Amino acid sequence: MISSAQAPEAVDGDVVLALEVLPAIVRLVSHATADGSQYPLTMTQYRLLRRLDRGPRRTCDLAAALDVTPTTVSATIDTLVRRGLVERLPRGDDRRTVPLAITVPGREALAAGRARQAAALRELGAGLSPHERRALTTGLSGVARALRFREASAPAGSA
């Protein structure tokens, strides 16, 4: 947490650094998820499979959780169903209310994506000293706590 006593330029420097580094890390992870293996995934497909790995969900619930439009989720689901990574569970006539579930190949694709992401981040971390890795872990732990706090304190439906 930044104290009010810190100089504005220190805060600005942290913000500028975050704005430079975070998109590069997102690109690294996105490329790792999409590259190689028999299970290349877009980040939207990967995020959707992660949600379904927690249990069946409806399209509208997935759209809200992923902060994308129902149309985007429907198109993504159609692709994942064609690839055999997701299945529509038999229930109802309206595609928006049909529960969706991850399949065994979907879990394999998710695991392969996670493994590629982890390998890319390990490779990036190999260039850091032990002290830098510990500092990064400490900093990321603090960011994770701040994000959890923010999500927990957000009004319902705004997170």
Secondary structure, 3 states (H helix, E strand, C coil): CCCCCCCHHHHHHHHHHHHHHHHHHHHHHHHHHHCCCCCCCCHHHHHHHHHHCCCCECHHHHHHHHCCCHHHHHHHHHHHHHCCCEEECCCCCCCCCCCEEECHHHHHHHHHHHHHHHHHHHHHHCCCCHHHHHHHHHHHHHHHHHHHHHHHHCCCCCC
